[in-house]
Amino acid sequence: MVILAGMEFGLATFADVSGKVGPEQRMRDLLEEVVLADQLGLDVFGIGEHHRPDFAVPSPAVALAAAAARTEHIRLTSAVTVLSSADPVRVFQDFATVDLLSSGRAEIMAGRGSFIESFSLFGYDLDDYDDLFAEHLELLLAIRSQERVTWSGRFRPPLNDVGIYPRPVQDPLPLWIAVGGSPQSVVRAGTLGLPLMLAIIGGQPERFVPLVELYREAAERAGHEPEALSVGINTHAFVGRDSAQADAAFAPSYTAMMSRIGRERCWPPMGREQYAALKSPRGALAVGNSGAVAEKLLFEHELFGHQRFLAQMSVGAVAHADVMRSIELFGTEVVPVVREEVARRL
């Protein structure tokens, strides 16, 4: 179980690629982002798993291992590992290795996945979407808790008193459940007593409050102390010198990316009005100058009382130099203000 003292702040990315920046350059840029976040004293950096041409990282553990060799303090997590279509044995081994390379800074953030490409790629049936996740999570938890494992299920060969190596520095290796709005997933996380990461990428944050309440209620019913469980919030965010500069750097790539994915999922395209609504004081986007972003983060903390916040800044084709400047402003001007105010409220 992860119990956080105070509030943690970090970054998450899918390592988006574009016509201007290919995968090789994007990986270089990604490592620069992690190093800067570490130098600024941010707490955590997350890298997502995708199997599409518009994202550069199919294996977060590989990228995190490279980051481990270049950083000293920041925690390194997937954001997320698509556990439904991954072998839990290999997932544990990969992240245990990252944990050893980083001297105990690795984490797994496990989710069912927001895209479906990995299922056919690795030979799984999409109709088993949730059953796969539940079974793989069960096995991952068993491996995490004991060195030798005896286990059987529907979707992979059984294990009979098999040793799983290497073992990580951390015991247990931190494991979060990431959800995008599924009550079933929220209840699962609470029942298992695992920390919850909630992605808020649209609409108003208030509509997610019942999910956090449901999570804490499920944890309490299962005999866990809700106050001992951590909740994290992940949103799109960008910090500029002023609002106009933030919009100029972030909005074109963000709206293009959301519209592109929206076409795949039959969402309406994102235009200026939708962007403005999301950026408004009660919307999901934390974009603007340092004061505005800090205010949005404090508003969300009033809603959720969460222990971790992850900002996703490098969305679509946002220029690397602008992302680096946003990270710097986030670490030097936003985080100190929010951290101090959250501590004052406790």
C-alpha positions in Angstrom: 0.0 0.0 0.0 1.2 3.5 -0.9 0.7 6.1 1.8 1.8 9.6 0.9 2.8 12.3 3.3 1.4 15.6 1.9 0.8 16.0 -1.8 3.0 14.9 -4.7 3.3 16.6 -8.0 4.6 15.2 -11.3 4.2 14.8 -15.0 2.8 12.2 -17.3 3.2 11.8 -21.1 2.3 9.5 -24.0 5.4 10.7 -25.8 3.3 12.0 -28.7 5.0 12.1 -32.2 4.0 14.3 -35.1 5.0 15.1 -38.7 7.7 17.5 -37.3 9.1 15.2 -34.6 9.6 11.5 -35.2 10.1 8.7 -32.7 13.9 9.0 -32.4 13.8 12.7 -31.6 10.8 12.3 -29.4 12.7 9.8 -27.2 15.5 12.3 -26.8 13.0 15.0 -25.9 11.3 12.7 -23.4 14.5 12.0 -21.5 15.2 15.8 -21.4 11.7 16.3 -19.8 12.4 13.6 -17.2 15.8 15.1 -16.3 14.4 18.6 -16.0 11.5 17.3 -13.8 14.1 15.6 -11.5 16.3 18.7 -11.3 13.2 20.8 -10.4 12.4 18.5 -7.5 9.1 17.1 -8.9 8.0 13.9 -7.3 7.0 11.6 -10.1 7.2 11.1 -13.9 4.8 8.8 -15.8 5.1 7.3 -19.3 2.2 5.7 -21.1 2.0 2.6 -23.2 0.6 2.7 -26.7 0.9 0.7 -29.9 0.0 3.4 -32.4 2.1 5.5 -34.9 1.2 8.7 -33.0 2.8 7.7 -29.7 6.5 6.6 -29.3 6.5 4.3 -26.3 5.1 0.7 -26.6 7.1 -0.4 -23.5 7.2 2.2 -20.6 9.6 0.1 -18.6 12.3 0.5 -21.3 11.9 4.3 -21.4 11.8 4.4 -17.6 15.0 2.3 -17.4 16.7 4.9 -19.5 15.3 7.7 -17.3 16.5 5.8 -14.2 20.1 6.1 -15.4 19.8 9.8 -15.8 17.9 10.9 -12.7 18.5 10.7 -9.0 15.3 11.4 -7.0 12.1 11.4 -9.1 9.8 8.4 -8.9 9.3 6.6 -12.3 5.9 5.1 -13.2 4.0 3.8 -16.1 1.0 5.9 -17.0 -0.3 3.4 -17.8 0.7 -0.3 -18.3 -2.1 -1.9 -20.3 -2.4 -4.9 -18.0 -5.3 -6.5 -19.9 -3.0 -7.4 -22.8 0.3 -7.8 -20.9 1.9 -10.9 -19.2 1.9 -10.1 -15.5 5.1 -12.1 -15.0 7.0 -9.9 -17.6 5.4 -6.7 -16.2 6.7 -7.5 -12.7 10.1 -8.5 -14.0 10.4 -5.3 -16.1 9.4 -3.0 -13.3 11.5 -4.8 -10.7 14.4 -4.2 -13.0 13.6 -0.5 -13.2 13.3 -0.5 -9.4 16.8 -2.0 -9.1 18.3 0.5 -11.7 16.7 3.4 -9.9 17.5 2.4 -6.3 13.8 1.9 -5.4 12.0 4.6 -7.4 9.8 2.5 -9.8 6.0 2.2 -9.7 3.4 0.4 -11.9 0.2 2.2 -12.8 -2.1 -0.5 -14.2 -5.1 0.2 -16.4 -7.4 -1.6 -18.9 -6.3 0.8 -21.7 -8.0 3.5 -23.6 -7.0 2.1 -27.0 -7.6 -1.4 -28.2 -4.6 -2.1 -30.6 -2.7 -4.2 -28.1 -5.4 -6.9 -27.8 -5.1 -8.2 -31.4 -1.3 -7.4 -31.4 -0.7 -9.8 -28.5 -3.4 -12.4 -29.4 -6.2 -11.5 -27.0 -9.9 -11.3 -27.6 -11.3 -7.8 -27.0 -14.5 -9.5 -25.7 -12.4 -10.5 -22.7 -11.4 -6.9 -22.0 -12.4 -6.8 -18.3 -11.9 -10.5 -17.4 -8.3 -10.2 -18.7 -7.6 -7.2 -16.5 -9.1 -8.8 -13.4 -7.1 -12.1 -13.9 -3.8 -10.4 -14.8 -4.2 -8.1 -11.8 -4.7 -11.1 -9.5 -1.6 -12.7 -10.8 0.5 -9.5 -10.6 -0.6 -9.0 -7.0 0.4 -12.6 -6.2 3.8 -12.2 -7.8 4.3 -8.9 -5.9 3.5 -10.4 -2.6 5.6 -13.6 -2.8 8.7 -14.8 -4.4 7.4 -18.3 -5.4 4.0 -18.4 -7.0 1.4 -21.2 -7.5 -1.5 -19.9 -9.6 -3.9 -20.9 -12.4 -6.4 -19.0 -14.5 -8.1 -18.9 -17.9 -5.8 -16.8 -20.1 -2.2 -18.0 -19.5 -0.5 -21.3 -18.5 -0.5 -22.0 -14.7 2.4 -21.5 -12.4 3.4 -24.2 -10.0 5.7 -23.1 -7.3 7.7 -20.9 -9.7 10.2 -18.3 -8.5 9.8 -14.9 -10.1 12.9 -12.8 -10.4 14.4 -10.3 -9.9 12.8 -9.0 -6.7 12.6 -5.2 -6.5 14.2 -2.9 -3.9 10.7 -1.9 -2.7 8.6 -4.5 -0.9 6.0 -4.3 -2.1 6.6 -2.7 -5.5 4.1 0.2 -5.6 1.0 -0.5 -7.8 -1.7 2.0 -8.6 -5.0 1.3 -10.5 -5.6 3.9 -13.2 -9.2 4.6 -14.3 -10.9 6.9 -16.7 -14.4 6.9 -15.3 -15.5 3.3 -14.8 -17.3 2.7 -11.5 -16.5 -1.0 -11.7 -12.7 -0.2 -11.9 -13.0 2.3 -9.0 -14.8 -0.3 -6.8 -12.1 -2.9 -7.7 -9.3 -0.5 -6.6 -11.0 0.3 -3.3 -11.8 -3.3 -2.6 -8.2 -4.4 -3.1 -6.9 -1.5 -1.1 -4.8 -0.1 -4.0 -4.2 3.6 -4.7 -6.3 5.1 -7.4 -5.2 7.4 -10.3 -8.2 9.1 -12.0 -7.7 10.6 -15.4 -9.9 13.7 -16.0 -9.5 14.7 -19.7 -12.9 16.3 -20.4 -16.0 17.9 -18.9 -16.0 19.2 -15.4 -14.0 17.7 -12.5 -17.0 17.8 -10.2 -18.6 14.9 -12.1 -15.8 12.7 -10.9 -16.4 13.4 -7.2 -18.9 10.5 -6.9 -16.3 8.1 -8.3 -13.8 9.1 -5.6 -16.5 8.7 -2.9 -17.4 5.3 -4.3 -13.7 4.3 -4.2 -13.4 5.3 -0.5 -16.7 3.6 0.3 -15.6 0.3 -1.4 -12.3 0.5 0.5 -14.0 0.9 3.8 -16.5 -1.9 3.1 -13.5 -4.2 2.4 -11.9 -3.4 5.7 -9.3 -0.8 4.5 -8.9 2.6 6.1 -9.9 5.1 3.3 -7.7 7.8 4.8 -4.7 5.5 4.4 -5.3 5.1 0.6 -3.9 7.6 -1.9 -5.9 9.2 -4.7 -4.2 10.8 -7.7 -5.6 13.1 -10.4 -4.2 13.3 -13.9 -5.2 16.2 -16.2 -4.0 18.0 -19.3 -2.1 21.1 -18.1 0.2 23.8 -19.5 1.8 26.8 -17.9 2.8 29.9 -19.9 4.1 33.4 -19.1 0.5 34.5 -19.5 -2.7 33.1 -20.8 -2.2 34.1 -24.4 1.2 32.6 -24.6 0.0 29.3 -23.0 -2.9 29.1 -25.5 -0.7 29.9 -28.4 1.8 27.1 -27.5 -0.7 24.5 -26.3 -4.2 24.9 -27.9 -3.5 24.2 -31.6 -1.8 20.8 -30.9 -4.2 19.9 -28.1 -7.4 20.6 -30.1 -6.0 18.8 -33.1 -5.1 15.8 -31.1 -8.5 15.7 -29.3 -10.3 16.1 -32.6 -8.3 13.4 -34.3 -9.0 10.9 -31.5 -12.6 12.1 -31.4 -13.1 11.1 -35.0 -12.1 7.5 -34.1 -14.6 7.5 -31.2 -17.4 9.6 -32.7 -16.9 12.6 -30.5 -17.6 16.0 -31.9 -14.6 18.0 -33.1 -13.0 20.4 -30.6 -13.1 24.0 -31.5 -12.5 27.3 -29.7 -15.7 27.2 -27.7 -15.1 23.7 -26.4 -11.5 24.6 -25.5 -12.6 27.7 -23.7 -15.2 25.8 -21.7 -12.5 23.2 -20.6 -10.2 26.0 -19.7 -12.8 27.9 -17.6 -12.5 27.8 -13.8 -14.7 24.7 -13.5 -13.3 22.9 -16.6 -10.9 20.0 -16.8 -8.0 21.9 -18.4 -5.4 23.5 -16.2 -3.9 26.0 -18.8 -2.8 29.6 -18.3 -0.3 31.5 -16.3 1.2 30.2 -13.0 -1.5 31.7 -10.9 -4.4 30.4 -13.0 -3.0 26.8 -13.0 -2.3 26.9 -9.3 -5.9 28.1 -8.7 -7.2 25.2 -10.9 -5.2 22.7 -9.0 -6.4 24.0 -5.6 -10.0 23.9 -6.9 -9.5 20.2 -7.8 -7.9 19.5 -4.4 -11.0 21.0 -2.7 -13.1 18.5 -4.7 -11.1 15.3 -4.2 -8.6 15.8 -1.3 -6.1 13.8 -3.4 -2.5 13.1 -2.6 -0.9 13.2 -6.1 -1.3 15.4 -9.2 0.1 14.5 -12.6 0.1 17.1 -15.4 0.1 16.0 -19.0 1.8 18.8 -21.0 3.4 17.3 -24.1 0.1 16.7 -25.9 0.1 16.3 -29.7 2.7 18.3 -31.4 3.4 20.9 -28.7 6.9 22.2 -29.3 9.6 20.7 -27.0 11.0 24.1 -26.0 7.5 25.2 -25.0 7.0 22.0 -23.0 10.3 22.5 -21.2 9.4 26.1 -20.3 6.0 24.9 -19.0 7.7 22.3 -16.9 10.0 24.9 -15.4 7.2 27.2 -14.6 5.2 24.4 -13.1 8.0 23.3 -10.9 9.2 26.7 -9.8 6.0 28.8 -9.6 2.9 26.5 -9.5 4.0 23.6 -7.3 5.4 25.7 -4.4 2.2 27.7 -4.2 -0.1 24.7 -4.3 2.0 22.6 -1.9 2.1 25.4 0.7 -1.6 26.0 0.5 -2.5 22.3 0.7 -0.2 21.9 3.7 -1.9 24.9 5.3 -5.4 23.4 4.9 -4.4 20.0 6.4 
